[in-house]
Amino acid sequence: DTAVSQTPKYLVTQMGNDKSIKCEQNLGHDTMYWYKQDSKKFLKIMFSYNNKELIINETVPNRFSPKSPDKAHLNLHINSLELGDSAVYFCASSQDWAYEQYFGPGTRLTVT
Amino acid sequence: GQNIDQPTEMTATEGAIVQINCTYQTSGFNGLFWYQQHAGEAPTFLSYNVLDGLEEKGRFSSFLSRSKGYSYLLLKELQMKDSASYLCAVAFSGGYNKLIFGAGTRLAVHP
């Protein structure tokens, strides 16, 4: 009964491909997030949804498109993958912004 | 900008006390979080400060001074399992609040 789950855990793909990462939370939280953690370990917010509504959209290439079919799910689709997209992508959820965020296990994306 | 600064690395001895500092730009401040991240794992929540003062939670305490743009995480009775990265994250207001994370402090605990 994992609180925040992501699939897949590892993703190795070639440049130019399109891939998706899925995230689900069973905590009943209203807010979900996507973060990118690069090789230098910086954790950067990419997107945030509150009750299926996009509320934070950082300066991210439009090759990245989040989708929230319901408030328990937040998926990330990436088109035309580039070498620089290689990183660990974390999904997280929280009751609201002022509350602690619960992170998923991460998806390690490697683009070759 | 919304720079958050914390030391890159620290080392300490098992059983000792270590203090990890974090400084940030005060404009738009709306709360500060500390997270722990073991290598290859997800960050996990440690503490949240929004008012000045010390919050204690077992072996871990976190302090905040809003006027100085300063926080620290204090770890007492260090254990080997405390070897991890400690991430300082600040919530900045601006419509919807978002967390800006520091680069993290990698703590190595030695016997």
gemmi code that builds the backbone of each chain (N, CA, C; Angstrom):
import gemmi

chains = {
    "A": [
        ("ASP", (0.844, -1.197, 0.000), (0.000, 0.000, 0.000), (0.879, 1.247, 0.000)),
        ("THR", (1.727, 1.336, -1.066), (2.633, 2.464, -1.203), (1.849, 3.763, -1.332)),
        ("ALA", (2.311, 4.837, -0.657), (1.581, 6.084, -0.636), (1.638, 6.785, -2.007)),
        ("VAL", (2.860, 6.938, -2.539), (3.040, 7.551, -3.849), (3.857, 6.569, -4.682)),
        ("SER", (3.309, 6.140, -5.787), (4.000, 5.168, -6.629), (4.223, 5.743, -8.014)),
        ("GLN", (5.312, 5.311, -8.611), (5.655, 5.765, -9.961), (6.035, 4.550, -10.785)),
        ("THR", (5.724, 4.605, -12.072), (6.188, 3.581, -12.992), (6.592, 4.235, -14.304)),
        ("PRO", (7.675, 3.775, -14.910), (8.571, 2.725, -14.416), (9.599, 3.288, -13.449)),
        ("LYS", (10.353, 2.430, -12.803), (11.427, 2.887, -11.917), (12.674, 3.256, -12.723)),
        ("TYR", (12.906, 2.521, -13.785), (14.028, 2.809, -14.676), (13.505, 2.885, -16.099)),
        ("LEU", (14.094, 3.806, -16.846), (13.681, 3.982, -18.237), (14.914, 4.346, -19.052)),
        ("VAL", (15.290, 3.450, -19.970), (16.424, 3.713, -20.847), (15.885, 3.774, -22.260)),
        ("THR", (16.167, 4.863, -22.950), (15.599, 5.050, -24.271), (16.546, 5.882, -25.129)),
        ("GLN", (16.258, 5.932, -26.398), (17.125, 6.657, -27.319), (16.602, 8.048, -27.597)),
        ("MET", (17.513, 8.900, -27.996), (17.144, 10.268, -28.361), (16.057, 10.243, -29.422)),
        ("GLY", (15.135, 11.169, -29.273), (14.069, 11.306, -30.261), (12.812, 10.534, -29.935)),
        ("ASN", (12.927, 9.580, -29.006), (11.736, 8.800, -28.646), (10.788, 9.609, -27.767)),
        ("ASP", (9.562, 9.105, -27.652), (8.548, 9.678, -26.752), (8.283, 8.668, -25.644)),
        ("LYS", (8.228, 9.152, -24.405), (7.991, 8.248, -23.289), (7.080, 8.902, -22.254)),
        ("SER", (6.448, 8.056, -21.448), (5.586, 8.546, -20.366), (5.979, 7.928, -19.041)),
        ("ILE", (5.787, 8.709, -17.990), (5.973, 8.244, -16.613), (4.642, 8.449, -15.897)),
        ("LYS", (4.249, 7.434, -15.128), (2.959, 7.520, -14.452), (3.147, 7.648, -12.942)),
        ("CYS", (2.245, 8.355, -12.317), (2.303, 8.560, -10.871), (0.909, 8.433, -10.284)),
        ("GLU", (0.833, 7.762, -9.139), (-0.440, 7.611, -8.444), (-0.218, 7.796, -6.951)),
        ("GLN", (-1.148, 8.477, -6.299), (-1.068, 8.602, -4.841), (-2.394, 8.176, -4.226)),
        ("ASN", (-2.274, 7.457, -3.101), (-3.476, 6.966, -2.423), (-3.656, 7.630, -1.058)),
        ("LEU", (-3.140, 8.861, -0.945), (-3.198, 9.592, 0.317), (-4.388, 10.542, 0.388)),
        ("GLY", (-5.115, 10.665, -0.698), (-6.250, 11.589, -0.715), (-5.834, 13.041, -0.818)),
        ("HIS", (-4.585, 13.284, -1.251), (-4.091, 14.658, -1.367), (-4.675, 15.362, -2.585)),
        ("ASP", (-4.744, 16.700, -2.461), (-5.287, 17.491, -3.554), (-4.217, 17.989, -4.526)),
        ("THR", (-2.962, 18.022, -4.071), (-1.909, 18.639, -4.865), (-0.838, 17.619, -5.216)),
        ("MET", (-0.443, 17.613, -6.479), (0.609, 16.706, -6.952), (1.647, 17.498, -7.732)),
        ("TYR", (2.859, 16.951, -7.794), (3.995, 17.669, -8.364), (4.869, 16.728, -9.193)),
        ("TRP", (5.569, 17.326, -10.132), (6.682, 16.657, -10.799), (7.945, 17.471, -10.548)),
        ("TYR", (9.001, 16.748, -10.124), (10.312, 17.350, -9.918), (11.330, 16.634, -10.797)),
        ("LYS", (12.377, 17.364, -11.150), (13.511, 16.776, -11.852), (14.741, 16.933, -10.959)),
        ("GLN", (15.484, 15.838, -10.762), (16.734, 15.896, -10.007), (17.868, 15.503, -10.938)),
        ("ASP", (18.732, 16.472, -11.218), (19.795, 16.207, -12.173), (21.008, 15.572, -11.492)),
        ("SER", (22.067, 15.436, -12.259), (23.259, 14.744, -11.750), (23.910, 15.487, -10.594)),
        ("LYS", (23.663, 16.783, -10.489), (24.215, 17.565, -9.378), (23.292, 17.554, -8.170)),
        ("LYS", (22.234, 16.766, -8.264), (21.300, 16.538, -7.163), (20.360, 17.703, -6.867)),
        ("PHE", (20.337, 18.711, -7.767), (19.363, 19.778, -7.577), (17.976, 19.236, -7.863)),
        ("LEU", (17.058, 19.500, -6.947), (15.677, 19.063, -7.112), (14.872, 20.287, -7.551)),
        ("LYS", (14.350, 20.244, -8.778), (13.659, 21.423, -9.311), (12.220, 21.097, -9.637)),
        ("ILE", (11.328, 22.001, -9.225), (9.913, 21.830, -9.536), (9.696, 22.020, -11.035)),
        ("MET", (8.885, 21.156, -11.610), (8.523, 21.294, -13.015), (7.061, 21.736, -13.131)),
        ("PHE", (6.196, 20.948, -12.516), (4.759, 21.204, -12.612), (4.093, 20.898, -11.274)),
        ("SER", (2.946, 21.553, -11.071), (2.118, 21.197, -9.932), (0.655, 21.284, -10.343)),
        ("TYR", (-0.125, 20.331, -9.869), (-1.564, 20.311, -10.112), (-2.280, 20.336, -8.775)),
        ("ASN", (-3.368, 21.089, -8.728), (-4.241, 21.096, -7.565), (-5.632, 20.739, -8.037)),
        ("ASN", (-6.144, 19.592, -7.568), (-7.462, 19.143, -8.007), (-7.607, 19.147, -9.529)),
        ("LYS", (-6.644, 18.573, -10.173), (-6.598, 18.398, -11.634), (-6.335, 19.680, -12.407)),
        ("GLU", (-6.108, 20.778, -11.692), (-5.842, 22.046, -12.373), (-4.354, 22.378, -12.299)),
        ("LEU", (-3.757, 22.721, -13.423), (-2.342, 23.088, -13.457), (-2.148, 24.420, -12.762)),
        ("ILE", (-1.317, 24.440, -11.695), (-1.109, 25.681, -10.957), (0.326, 26.167, -11.003)),
        ("ILE", (1.264, 25.302, -11.261), (2.657, 25.700, -11.406), (3.186, 25.082, -12.687)),
        ("ASN", (3.753, 25.923, -13.511), (4.338, 25.460, -14.762), (5.638, 26.212, -14.934)),
        ("GLU", (6.727, 25.588, -14.481), (8.012, 26.255, -14.535), (8.525, 26.307, -15.964)),
        ("THR", (9.670, 26.950, -16.102), (10.246, 27.085, -17.436), (10.752, 25.729, -17.892)),
        ("VAL", (9.858, 24.982, -18.490), (10.162, 23.622, -18.931), (9.861, 23.558, -20.419)),
        ("PRO", (10.727, 22.915, -21.210), (10.428, 22.806, -22.653), (9.045, 22.228, -22.886)),
        ("ASN", (8.370, 22.694, -23.923), (7.015, 22.198, -24.144), (6.989, 20.767, -24.670)),
        ("ARG", (8.161, 20.142, -24.747), (8.197, 18.696, -25.026), (7.670, 17.904, -23.817)),
        ("PHE", (7.638, 18.579, -22.657), (7.127, 17.942, -21.445), (5.666, 18.336, -21.268)),
        ("SER", (4.802, 17.346, -21.166), (3.390, 17.670, -20.980), (2.812, 16.811, -19.864)),
        ("PRO", (2.401, 17.453, -18.785), (1.759, 16.714, -17.692), (0.276, 16.526, -17.993)),
        ("LYS", (-0.269, 15.459, -17.393), (-1.717, 15.227, -17.518), (-2.223, 14.644, -16.213)),
        ("SER", (-3.331, 15.177, -15.753), (-3.918, 14.709, -14.504), (-5.346, 14.266, -14.772)),
        ("PRO", (-5.564, 12.978, -15.011), (-6.916, 12.486, -15.298), (-7.847, 12.585, -14.091)),
        ("ASP", (-7.285, 12.499, -12.896), (-8.035, 12.711, -11.656), (-7.035, 13.112, -10.593)),
        ("LYS", (-7.510, 13.505, -9.425), (-6.576, 14.114, -8.470), (-5.633, 13.095, -7.831)),
        ("ALA", (-5.830, 11.812, -8.096), (-4.931, 10.795, -7.572), (-3.828, 10.421, -8.549)),
        ("HIS", (-3.904, 10.921, -9.755), (-2.954, 10.549, -10.801), (-2.377, 11.779, -11.482)),
        ("LEU", (-1.079, 11.708, -11.724), (-0.412, 12.767, -12.485), (0.658, 12.113, -13.339)),
        ("ASN", (0.477, 12.180, -14.642), (1.401, 11.548, -15.568), (2.252, 12.607, -16.248)),
        ("LEU", (3.397, 12.162, -16.739), (4.313, 13.076, -17.433), (4.695, 12.449, -18.762)),
        ("HIS", (4.388, 13.130, -19.842), (4.747, 12.650, -21.165), (5.865, 13.527, -21.716)),
        ("ILE", (6.860, 12.886, -22.289), (7.996, 13.623, -22.827), (8.172, 13.256, -24.294)),
        ("ASN", (8.117, 14.244, -25.142), (8.302, 14.033, -26.589), (9.749, 14.302, -26.990)),
        ("SER", (10.167, 13.659, -28.043), (11.475, 13.940, -28.664), (12.598, 14.053, -27.621)),
        ("LEU", (12.795, 12.979, -26.904), (13.742, 12.985, -25.807), (15.140, 13.403, -26.237)),
        ("GLU", (15.802, 14.165, -25.349), (17.162, 14.658, -25.598), (18.088, 14.139, -24.498)),
        ("LEU", (19.387, 14.177, -24.793), (20.367, 13.696, -23.819), (20.230, 14.412, -22.476)),
        ("GLY", (19.953, 15.701, -22.540), (19.850, 16.514, -21.323), (18.632, 16.191, -20.463)),
        ("ASP", (17.755, 15.365, -20.976), (16.583, 14.970, -20.187), (16.925, 13.861, -19.206)),
        ("SER", (18.110, 13.295, -19.340), (18.526, 12.234, -18.423), (18.597, 12.787, -17.008)),
        ("ALA", (17.875, 12.166, -16.093), (17.759, 12.644, -14.713), (16.869, 11.663, -13.964)),
        ("VAL", (16.670, 11.954, -12.678), (15.665, 11.230, -11.910), (14.450, 12.137, -11.775)),
        ("TYR", (13.301, 11.618, -12.126), (12.058, 12.384, -12.049), (11.244, 11.867, -10.864)),
        ("PHE", (10.926, 12.796, -9.967), (10.149, 12.446, -8.785), (8.745, 13.038, -8.882)),
        ("CYS", (7.796, 12.215, -8.545), (6.434, 12.677, -8.347), (6.237, 12.877, -6.843)),
        ("ALA", (5.413, 13.832, -6.460), (5.143, 14.063, -5.042), (3.705, 14.514, -4.882)),
        ("SER", (3.186, 14.386, -3.666), (1.849, 14.900, -3.389), (1.834, 15.519, -1.999)),
        ("SER", (0.892, 16.411, -1.778), (0.720, 17.023, -0.466), (-0.734, 17.426, -0.304)),
        ("GLN", (-1.134, 17.604, 0.941), (-2.498, 18.026, 1.232), (-2.731, 19.430, 0.676)),
        ("ASP", (-1.700, 20.263, 0.822), (-1.730, 21.626, 0.310), (-0.279, 22.083, 0.285)),
        ("TRP", (0.010, 23.239, -0.249), (1.404, 23.640, -0.411), (2.108, 23.782, 0.926)),
        ("ALA", (1.371, 24.104, 1.990), (2.005, 24.360, 3.280), (2.272, 23.075, 4.060)),
        ("TYR", (1.924, 21.973, 3.500), (2.113, 20.703, 4.176), (3.251, 19.932, 3.522)),
        ("GLU", (3.778, 18.970, 4.285), (4.897, 18.197, 3.760), (4.488, 17.458, 2.505)),
        ("GLN", (5.478, 17.322, 1.631), (5.250, 16.591, 0.391), (5.759, 15.165, 0.559)),
        ("TYR", (5.010, 14.242, 0.005), (5.385, 12.835, 0.013), (5.864, 12.492, -1.392)),
        ("PHE", (7.065, 11.970, -1.462), (7.675, 11.709, -2.761), (7.533, 10.240, -3.163)),
        ("GLY", (7.379, 10.048, -4.454), (7.437, 8.703, -5.001), (8.882, 8.241, -5.059)),
        ("PRO", (9.126, 6.987, -5.449), (10.476, 6.415, -5.444), (11.381, 6.955, -6.545)),
        ("GLY", (10.807, 7.683, -7.498), (11.614, 8.247, -8.573), (11.672, 7.341, -9.793)),
        ("THR", (11.838, 7.984, -10.936), (12.058, 7.274, -12.201), (13.382, 7.756, -12.758)),
        ("ARG", (14.326, 6.823, -12.880), (15.637, 7.200, -13.427), (15.586, 7.061, -14.941)),
        ("LEU", (15.599, 8.193, -15.615), (15.531, 8.227, -17.077), (16.931, 8.414, -17.644)),
        ("THR", (17.301, 7.514, -18.542), (18.586, 7.616, -19.232), (18.324, 7.687, -20.725)),
        ("VAL", (18.772, 8.756, -21.331), (18.593, 8.933, -22.775), (19.951, 8.728, -23.443)),
        ("THR", (19.997, 7.808, -24.381), (21.279, 7.477, -25.050), (21.291, 7.943, -26.503)),
    ],
    "B": [
        ("GLY", (16.339, 36.810, -7.385), (16.352, 35.364, -7.388), (15.905, 34.784, -6.062)),
        ("GLN", (15.881, 33.486, -5.988), (15.466, 32.804, -4.774), (16.545, 31.812, -4.388)),
        ("ASN", (17.774, 32.308, -4.195), (18.886, 31.431, -3.876), (18.761, 30.848, -2.489)),
        ("ILE", (19.098, 29.605, -2.398), (19.142, 28.921, -1.111), (20.522, 28.319, -0.995)),
        ("ASP", (21.216, 28.655, 0.083), (22.595, 28.211, 0.249), (22.740, 27.298, 1.444)),
        ("GLN", (23.429, 26.207, 1.260), (23.762, 25.297, 2.341), (25.088, 24.656, 1.997)),
        ("PRO", (25.842, 24.211, 3.013), (27.151, 23.615, 2.712), (26.979, 22.355, 1.881)),
        ("THR", (27.984, 22.101, 1.056), (27.910, 20.947, 0.159), (28.094, 19.640, 0.902)),
        ("GLU", (29.083, 19.604, 1.782), (29.388, 18.367, 2.491), (29.747, 18.643, 3.934)),
        ("MET", (29.445, 17.671, 4.790), (29.863, 17.729, 6.192), (30.179, 16.313, 6.639)),
        ("THR", (31.077, 16.219, 7.604), (31.357, 14.923, 8.200), (31.218, 15.053, 9.714)),
        ("ALA", (30.856, 13.963, 10.354), (30.684, 13.968, 11.798), (30.901, 12.548, 12.308)),
        ("THR", (31.037, 12.464, 13.621), (31.290, 11.173, 14.257), (30.020, 10.637, 14.896)),
        ("GLU", (29.878, 9.355, 14.874), (28.735, 8.695, 15.498), (28.612, 9.144, 16.947)),
        ("GLY", (27.386, 9.480, 17.346), (27.143, 9.922, 18.712), (27.263, 11.413, 18.922)),
        ("ALA", (27.839, 12.104, 17.933), (28.054, 13.552, 18.066), (26.800, 14.334, 17.663)),
        ("ILE", (26.950, 15.659, 17.665), (25.890, 16.571, 17.238), (26.393, 17.327, 16.013)),
        ("VAL", (25.527, 17.523, 15.036), (25.925, 18.289, 13.863), (24.836, 19.301, 13.522)),
        ("GLN", (25.249, 20.465, 13.075), (24.308, 21.522, 12.695), (24.503, 21.847, 11.218)),
        ("ILE", (23.437, 21.767, 10.461), (23.480, 22.069, 9.022), (22.744, 23.382, 8.802)),
        ("ASN", (23.446, 24.362, 8.271), (22.883, 25.686, 8.091), (22.276, 25.879, 6.706)),
        ("CYS", (21.332, 26.779, 6.643), (20.682, 27.121, 5.375), (20.347, 28.599, 5.391)),
        ("THR", (20.747, 29.319, 4.365), (20.376, 30.722, 4.250), (19.598, 30.921, 2.958)),
        ("TYR", (18.705, 31.899, 2.980), (17.836, 32.123, 1.828), (17.495, 33.597, 1.740)),
        ("GLN", (17.014, 34.019, 0.583), (16.572, 35.397, 0.407), (15.177, 35.534, 0.988)),
        ("THR", (14.989, 36.559, 1.817), (13.782, 36.648, 2.637), (12.546, 37.133, 1.879)),
        ("SER", (12.715, 37.745, 0.740), (11.576, 38.296, 0.020), (10.615, 37.197, -0.415)),
        ("GLY", (9.354, 37.322, 0.003), (8.349, 36.341, -0.390), (8.362, 35.055, 0.417)),
        ("PHE", (9.128, 35.023, 1.500), (9.244, 33.795, 2.304), (7.886, 33.381, 2.853)),
        ("ASN", (7.628, 32.070, 2.794), (6.348, 31.576, 3.289), (6.472, 30.228, 3.983)),
        ("GLY", (7.663, 29.899, 4.462), (7.832, 28.643, 5.188), (9.076, 27.905, 4.727)),
        ("LEU", (9.640, 27.105, 5.601), (10.874, 26.384, 5.276), (10.760, 24.940, 5.709)),
        ("PHE", (11.191, 24.055, 4.836), (11.126, 22.620, 5.073), (12.537, 22.041, 5.061)),
        ("TRP", (12.710, 20.968, 5.824), (13.925, 20.158, 5.727), (13.509, 18.744, 5.326)),
        ("TYR", (14.267, 18.214, 4.360), (14.040, 16.854, 3.898), (15.350, 16.077, 4.004)),
        ("GLN", (15.216, 14.774, 4.199), (16.371, 13.864, 4.199), (16.290, 12.994, 2.945)),
        ("GLN", (17.416, 12.819, 2.289), (17.431, 11.957, 1.109), (18.638, 11.030, 1.169)),
        ("HIS", (18.372, 9.720, 1.333), (19.446, 8.737, 1.236), (19.748, 8.495, -0.235)),
        ("ALA", (20.980, 8.090, -0.488), (21.444, 7.877, -1.855), (20.517, 6.904, -2.586)),
        ("GLY", (20.055, 7.317, -3.749), (19.216, 6.457, -4.570), (17.776, 6.350, -4.111)),
        ("GLU", (17.409, 7.163, -3.128), (16.042, 7.091, -2.618), (15.337, 8.444, -2.762)),
        ("ALA", (14.072, 8.441, -2.390), (13.285, 9.667, -2.468), (13.501, 10.531, -1.230)),
        ("PRO", (13.320, 11.836, -1.339), (13.376, 12.698, -0.148), (12.236, 12.357, 0.802)),
        ("THR", (12.512, 12.459, 2.093), (11.464, 12.272, 3.091), (11.451, 13.480, 4.026)),
        ("PHE", (10.263, 13.880, 4.417), (10.043, 15.079, 5.210), (10.624, 14.936, 6.614)),
        ("LEU", (11.305, 15.987, 7.064), (11.822, 16.012, 8.433), (11.117, 17.071, 9.281)),
        ("SER", (11.035, 18.311, 8.760), (10.487, 19.377, 9.603), (9.971, 20.539, 8.754)),
        ("TYR", (9.146, 21.362, 9.399), (8.568, 22.543, 8.752), (8.581, 23.689, 9.761)),
        ("ASN", (9.144, 24.821, 9.365), (9.153, 26.023, 10.202), (8.536, 27.174, 9.421)),
        ("VAL", (7.625, 27.871, 10.072), (7.074, 29.077, 9.450), (7.217, 30.272, 10.411)),
        ("LEU", (7.323, 29.995, 11.709), (7.540, 31.041, 12.705), (8.953, 30.928, 13.265)),
        ("ASP", (9.452, 32.025, 13.800), (10.785, 32.017, 14.390), (10.842, 31.057, 15.576)),
        ("GLY", (11.992, 30.434, 15.726), (12.184, 29.590, 16.888), (12.594, 28.184, 16.525)),
        ("LEU", (12.591, 27.362, 17.549), (13.094, 26.001, 17.436), (11.932, 25.004, 17.474)),
        ("GLU", (11.961, 24.073, 16.519), (11.000, 22.968, 16.499), (11.775, 21.700, 16.774)),
        ("GLU", (11.377, 20.978, 17.819), (12.112, 19.762, 18.165), (11.277, 18.531, 17.875)),
        ("LYS", (11.960, 17.545, 17.293), (11.275, 16.300, 16.968), (12.260, 15.165, 17.162)),
        ("GLY", (12.272, 14.611, 18.352), (13.190, 13.527, 18.646), (14.641, 13.985, 18.585)),
        ("ARG", (15.452, 13.286, 17.818), (16.873, 13.630, 17.714), (17.100, 14.833, 16.787)),
        ("PHE", (16.065, 15.192, 16.029), (16.214, 16.281, 15.054), (15.486, 17.528, 15.542)),
        ("SER", (16.130, 18.677, 15.347), (15.508, 19.967, 15.657), (15.773, 20.898, 14.487)),
        ("SER", (14.847, 21.832, 14.271), (15.060, 22.818, 13.219), (14.741, 24.194, 13.774)),
        ("PHE", (15.592, 25.146, 13.387), (15.486, 26.516, 13.880), (15.276, 27.453, 12.717)),
        ("LEU", (14.506, 28.518, 12.965), (14.265, 29.517, 11.920), (14.384, 30.931, 12.474)),
        ("SER", (15.062, 31.791, 11.708), (15.061, 33.231, 11.966), (14.651, 33.905, 10.668)),
        ("ARG", (13.412, 34.377, 10.615), (12.894, 34.952, 9.373), (13.598, 36.251, 9.014)),
        ("SER", (13.909, 37.054, 10.024), (14.545, 38.347, 9.737), (15.944, 38.175, 9.160)),
        ("LYS", (16.610, 37.107, 9.551), (17.974, 36.860, 9.068), (17.997, 35.958, 7.838)),
        ("GLY", (16.880, 35.394, 7.466), (16.872, 34.468, 6.337), (17.751, 33.264, 6.613)),
        ("TYR", (17.564, 32.676, 7.780), (18.494, 31.660, 8.254), (17.740, 30.534, 8.957)),
        ("SER", (18.178, 29.323, 8.696), (17.649, 28.154, 9.379), (18.782, 27.177, 9.620)),
        ("TYR", (18.616, 26.334, 10.611), (19.546, 25.213, 10.755), (18.780, 23.970, 11.165)),
        ("LEU", (19.365, 22.851, 10.801), (18.881, 21.538, 11.206), (19.916, 20.965, 12.151)),
        ("LEU", (19.481, 20.570, 13.331), (20.388, 20.035, 14.343), (20.101, 18.549, 14.508)),
        ("LEU", (21.122, 17.756, 14.349), (20.984, 16.315, 14.508), (21.812, 15.886, 15.721)),
        ("LYS", (21.146, 15.285, 16.679), (21.836, 14.859, 17.905), (22.032, 13.347, 17.895)),
        ("GLU", (22.978, 12.902, 18.735), (23.220, 11.453, 18.906), (23.299, 10.769, 17.540)),
        ("LEU", (24.179, 11.275, 16.723), (24.263, 10.804, 15.350), (24.427, 9.297, 15.255)),
        ("GLN", (23.741, 8.733, 14.270), (23.842, 7.311, 13.982), (24.334, 7.154, 12.546)),
        ("MET", (24.885, 5.987, 12.262), (25.410, 5.731, 10.914), (24.309, 5.933, 9.861)),
        ("LYS", (23.084, 5.571, 10.223), (21.987, 5.662, 9.259), (21.610, 7.121, 8.931)),
        ("ASP", (22.181, 8.071, 9.685), (21.927, 9.484, 9.395), (22.763, 9.977, 8.210)),
        ("SER", (23.679, 9.153, 7.726), (24.457, 9.526, 6.538), (23.489, 9.642, 5.361)),
        ("ALA", (23.365, 10.849, 4.846), (22.382, 11.133, 3.800), (22.589, 12.577, 3.358)),
        ("SER", (21.819, 12.985, 2.362), (21.775, 14.401, 1.999), (20.603, 15.051, 2.715)),
        ("TYR", (20.811, 16.273, 3.155), (19.774, 17.029, 3.852), (19.444, 18.254, 3.011)),
        ("LEU", (18.187, 18.326, 2.587), (17.742, 19.353, 1.662), (16.932, 20.413, 2.394)),
        ("CYS", (17.353, 21.652, 2.231), (16.605, 22.789, 2.753), (15.702, 23.272, 1.614)),
        ("ALA", (14.432, 23.486, 1.883), (13.504, 23.924, 0.835), (12.650, 25.069, 1.366)),
        ("VAL", (12.548, 26.121, 0.596), (11.803, 27.310, 1.020), (10.589, 27.507, 0.135)),
        ("ALA", (9.446, 27.770, 0.779), (8.231, 28.097, 0.046), (8.192, 29.600, -0.153)),
        ("PHE", (8.073, 30.003, -1.419), (7.987, 31.420, -1.741), (6.593, 31.702, -2.281)),
        ("SER", (6.033, 32.820, -1.832), (4.688, 33.177, -2.250), (4.713, 33.808, -3.630)),
        ("GLY", (3.581, 33.800, -4.275), (3.506, 34.356, -5.627), (2.390, 33.663, -6.363)),
        ("GLY", (1.155, 33.929, -5.959), (0.052, 33.171, -6.536), (-0.011, 31.861, -5.780)),
        ("TYR", (0.412, 30.816, -6.423), (0.532, 29.543, -5.740), (1.964, 29.386, -5.249)),
        ("ASN", (2.094, 28.971, -3.996), (3.426, 28.795, -3.434), (4.130, 27.606, -4.056)),
        ("LYS", (5.442, 27.724, -4.224), (6.219, 26.610, -4.718), (7.459, 26.482, -3.857)),
        ("LEU", (7.954, 25.263, -3.786), (9.159, 24.996, -3.022), (10.385, 25.141, -3.906)),
        ("ILE", (11.355, 25.888, -3.399), (12.654, 25.962, -4.032), (13.622, 25.204, -3.133)),
        ("PHE", (14.282, 24.210, -3.707), (15.198, 23.384, -2.925), (16.628, 23.888, -3.056)),
        ("GLY", (17.353, 23.802, -1.939), (18.788, 23.993, -2.010), (19.429, 22.752, -2.628)),
        ("ALA", (20.728, 22.839, -2.864), (21.440, 21.728, -3.508), (21.642, 20.551, -2.567)),
        ("GLY", (21.403, 20.778, -1.268), (21.553, 19.689, -0.320), (22.925, 19.654, 0.322)),
        ("THR", (22.962, 19.151, 1.546), (24.222, 18.958, 2.270), (24.403, 17.467, 2.475)),
        ("ARG", (25.512, 16.952, 1.930), (25.779, 15.513, 2.066), (26.510, 15.298, 3.364)),
        ("LEU", (25.872, 14.576, 4.293), (26.448, 14.318, 5.610), (26.981, 12.889, 5.661)),
        ("ALA", (28.226, 12.759, 6.061), (28.835, 11.428, 6.251), (29.106, 11.250, 7.737)),
        ("VAL", (28.538, 10.205, 8.305), (28.744, 9.900, 9.715), (29.739, 8.749, 9.816)),
        ("HIS", (30.818, 8.971, 10.568), (31.871, 7.961, 10.714), (31.833, 7.356, 12.106)),
        ("PRO", (32.269, 6.098, 12.215), (32.297, 5.455, 13.544), (33.266, 6.162, 14.484)),
    ],
}
model = gemmi.Model(1)
for chain_id, residues in chains.items():
    chain = gemmi.Chain(chain_id)
    for i, (resn, *xyz) in enumerate(residues, 1):
        res = gemmi.Residue()
        res.name, res.seqid = resn, gemmi.SeqId(i, " ")
        for name, pos in zip(("N", "CA", "C"), xyz):
            atom = gemmi.Atom()
            atom.name, atom.element = name, gemmi.Element(name[0])
            atom.pos, atom.b_iso = gemmi.Position(*pos), 0.0
            res.add_atom(atom)
        chain.add_residue(res)
    model.add_chain(chain)
structure = gemmi.Structure()
structure.add_model(model)
structure.setup_entities()
